[in-house]
Amino acid sequence: MTIARNKLVEKAQKDYEYLTGDAATRRLEELREKAIYDEYFAYERGKEKGEARGIEHGKIKTAIEMMN
């Protein structure tokens, strides 16, 4: 009886480690994916700001050239 109970406890413990390990792996993957999206959107936002500044700079340069 004790041997069967020990085997049952061992199996339950292995199942628990498998399931919690799997959940931890999924969580790490979710965090990694979020980091990738955050980096991408930060890059895109920076690119948009840079383009807007370039357009403003171009307008100012054109206005100065028109005054000369």
N, CA, C and O of each residue as an XYZ file, in Angstrom:
272
protein
N       0.814     -1.198      0.000
C       0.000      0.000      0.000
C       0.858      1.263      0.000
O       0.572      2.215     -0.725
N       1.912      1.263      0.819
C       2.788      2.423      0.910
C       3.514      2.669     -0.406
O       3.688      3.816     -0.818
N       3.937      1.598     -1.063
C       4.643      1.720     -2.339
C       3.720      2.331     -3.391
O       4.135      3.208     -4.148
N       2.491      1.880     -3.438
C       1.515      2.419     -4.388
C       1.237      3.886     -4.102
O       1.113      4.691     -5.024
N       1.141      4.232     -2.825
C       0.888      5.620     -2.441
C       2.070      6.510     -2.835
O       1.872      7.623     -3.322
N       3.318      6.017     -2.622
C       4.505      6.777     -2.994
C       4.562      7.010     -4.503
O       4.920      8.094     -4.964
N       4.202      5.969     -5.267
C       4.194      6.108     -6.723
C       3.136      7.117     -7.161
O       3.362      7.901     -8.083
N       1.998      7.094     -6.509
C       0.938      8.046     -6.820
C       1.381      9.472     -6.502
O       1.128     10.388     -7.284
N       2.035      9.664     -5.368
C       2.539     10.987     -4.988
C       3.612     11.442     -5.972
O       3.627     12.605     -6.378
N       4.501     10.546     -6.355
C       5.542     10.881     -7.328
C       4.933     11.291     -8.661
O       5.369     12.261     -9.281
N       3.923     10.546     -9.098
C       3.266     10.889    -10.368
C       2.581     12.246    -10.264
O       2.668     13.062    -11.182
N       1.904     12.486     -9.154
C       1.237     13.774     -8.956
C       2.258     14.907     -8.953
O       2.009     15.967     -9.527
N       3.397     14.691     -8.317
C       4.432     15.710     -8.255
C       5.010     15.974     -9.649
O       5.237     17.127    -10.018
N       5.246     14.920    -10.416
C       5.755     15.083    -11.788
C       4.738     15.827    -12.646
O       5.102     16.713    -13.420
N       3.473     15.469    -12.510
C       2.409     16.162    -13.262
C       2.364     17.640    -12.880
O       2.237     18.507    -13.744
N       2.466     17.917    -11.599
C       2.448     19.305    -11.123
C       3.630     20.091    -11.690
O       3.460     21.216    -12.160
N       4.812     19.509    -11.648
C       5.999     20.187    -12.185
C       5.855     20.411    -13.689
O       6.242     21.461    -14.199
N       5.308     19.442    -14.389
C       5.095     19.585    -15.827
C       4.123     20.732    -16.125
O       4.387     21.577    -16.981
N       3.012     20.749    -15.417
C       2.002     21.770    -15.674
C       2.474     23.161    -15.274
O       2.267     24.117    -16.023
N       3.097     23.293    -14.120
C       3.568     24.615    -13.695
C       4.739     25.067    -14.545
O       4.872     26.256    -14.836
N       5.580     24.145    -14.942
C       6.686     24.491    -15.828
C       6.172     24.975    -17.160
O       6.693     25.936    -17.725
N       5.159     24.317    -17.659
C       4.568     24.692    -18.929
C       3.950     26.080    -18.839
O       4.092     26.879    -19.765
N       3.276     26.375    -17.751
C       2.671     27.694    -17.569
C       3.759     28.761    -17.480
O       3.611     29.854    -18.027
N       4.836     28.444    -16.800
C       5.935     29.399    -16.689
C       6.554     29.658    -18.061
O       6.911     30.791    -18.384
N       6.676     28.617    -18.852
C       7.223     28.775    -20.199
C       6.308     29.647    -21.048
O       6.778     30.513    -21.786
N       5.003     29.419    -20.942
C       4.054     30.245    -21.689
C       4.151     31.700    -21.259
O       4.116     32.597    -22.101
N       4.272     31.946    -19.959
C       4.375     33.319    -19.447
C       5.636     33.998    -19.974
O       5.595     35.160    -20.378
N       6.744     33.280    -19.970
C       7.981     33.855    -20.504
C       7.835     34.188    -21.988
O       8.326     35.219    -22.448
N       7.171     33.330    -22.721
C       6.953     33.584    -24.142
C       6.055     34.806    -24.346
O       6.301     35.616    -25.239
N       5.021     34.936    -23.525
C       4.146     36.109    -23.615
C       4.933     37.391    -23.341
O       4.760     38.388    -24.043
N       5.784     37.368    -22.337
C       6.589     38.546    -22.011
C       7.572     38.868    -23.132
O       7.795     40.035    -23.455
N       8.155     37.834    -23.718
C       9.075     38.044    -24.836
C       8.345     38.668    -26.023
O       8.844     39.604    -26.648
N       7.168     38.146    -26.325
C       6.376     38.673    -27.436
C       5.984     40.126    -27.180
O       6.034     40.949    -28.095
N       5.595     40.448    -25.950
C       5.245     41.821    -25.604
C       6.440     42.749    -25.777
O       6.291     43.867    -26.270
N       7.613     42.300    -25.379
C       8.826     43.113    -25.529
C       9.109     43.398    -27.000
O       9.513     44.504    -27.359
N       8.896     42.396    -27.843
C       9.115     42.580    -29.286
C       8.133     43.609    -29.838
O       8.531     44.499    -30.589
N       6.855     43.497    -29.475
C       5.855     44.465    -29.933
C       6.165     45.864    -29.417
O       6.075     46.834    -30.170
N       6.528     45.978    -28.148
C       6.854     47.277    -27.583
C       8.017     47.931    -28.333
O       7.974     49.120    -28.648
N       9.040     47.151    -28.610
C      10.203     47.679    -29.334
C       9.802     48.115    -30.740
O      10.234     49.168    -31.210
N       8.992     47.322    -31.402
C       8.552     47.652    -32.754
C       7.753     48.949    -32.774
O       7.996     49.822    -33.607
N       6.795     49.071    -31.849
C       5.965     50.270    -31.844
C       6.749     51.503    -31.415
O       6.466     52.604    -31.889
N       7.728     51.343    -30.528
C       8.586     52.466    -30.155
C       9.398     52.919    -31.370
O       9.566     54.118    -31.592
N       9.894     51.979    -32.142
C      10.641     52.300    -33.359
C       9.749     53.039    -34.356
O      10.143     54.062    -34.915
N       8.545     52.510    -34.572
C       7.628     53.144    -35.527
C       7.259     54.562    -35.085
O       7.197     55.479    -35.905
N       7.019     54.732    -33.794
C       6.673     56.064    -33.271
C       7.843     57.034    -33.462
O       7.639     58.189    -33.838
N       9.040     56.575    -33.210
C      10.217     57.401    -33.415
C      10.394     57.772    -34.874
O      10.779     58.894    -35.205
N      10.109     56.815    -35.738
C      10.209     57.071    -37.177
C       9.192     58.135    -37.608
O       9.508     59.020    -38.403
N       7.977     58.040    -37.078
C       6.948     59.035    -37.401
C       7.369     60.427    -36.933
O       7.219     61.408    -37.662
N       7.896     60.501    -35.711
C       8.349     61.797    -35.188
C       9.486     62.353    -36.030
O       9.526     63.550    -36.312
N      10.402     61.495    -36.428
C      11.520     61.927    -37.269
C      11.041     62.442    -38.613
O      11.545     63.450    -39.109
N      10.074     61.760    -39.204
C       9.530     62.206    -40.485
C       8.825     63.554    -40.330
O       8.956     64.425    -41.190
N       8.087     63.725    -39.251
C       7.391     64.994    -39.014
C       8.399     66.132    -38.853
O       8.199     67.224    -39.386
N       9.477     65.874    -38.120
C      10.513     66.905    -37.954
C      11.179     67.211    -39.279
O      11.499     68.366    -39.558
N      11.391     66.203    -40.093
C      11.999     66.406    -41.412
C      11.114     67.272    -42.292
O      11.603     68.143    -43.011
N       9.821     67.032    -42.234
C       8.877     67.836    -43.023
C       8.898     69.283    -42.543
O       8.929     70.210    -43.352
N       8.880     69.474    -41.227
C       8.945     70.838    -40.673
C      10.228     71.525    -41.104
O      10.217     72.687    -41.513
N      11.328     70.805    -41.011
C      12.623     71.369    -41.403
C      12.587     71.754    -42.881
O      13.100     72.806    -43.262
N      11.990     70.914    -43.702
C      11.885     71.206    -45.133
C      11.048     72.446    -45.397
O      11.387     73.233    -46.280
N       9.979     72.639    -44.665
C       9.133     73.816    -44.838
C       9.892     75.075    -44.456
O       9.826     76.085    -45.157
N      10.611     75.013    -43.347
C      11.389     76.173    -42.907
C      12.478     76.502    -43.925
O      12.679     77.667    -44.270
N      13.167     75.494    -44.395
C      14.228     75.703    -45.388
C      13.659     76.322    -46.652
O      14.261     77.239    -47.211
N      12.510     75.842    -47.116
C      11.853     76.387    -48.309
C      11.475     77.846    -48.087
O      11.679     78.683    -48.966
N      10.916     78.157    -46.899
C      10.531     79.544    -46.611
C      11.736     80.467    -46.604
O      11.657     81.589    -47.104
N      12.837     80.020    -46.052
C      14.061     80.839    -46.026
C      14.579     81.059    -47.432
O      14.991     82.166    -47.781
N      14.561     80.014    -48.238
C      15.041     80.126    -49.605
C      14.154     81.067    -50.423
O      14.648     81.778    -51.298
N      12.860     81.075    -50.147
C      11.931     81.956    -50.877
C      12.182     83.421    -50.508
O      11.947     84.314    -51.322
N      12.659     83.669    -49.284
C      12.913     85.049    -48.846
C      14.190     85.601    -49.494
O      14.347     86.817    -49.599
N      15.078     84.747    -49.917
C      16.340     85.219    -50.516
C      16.179     85.508    -51.960
O      17.137     85.913    -52.618
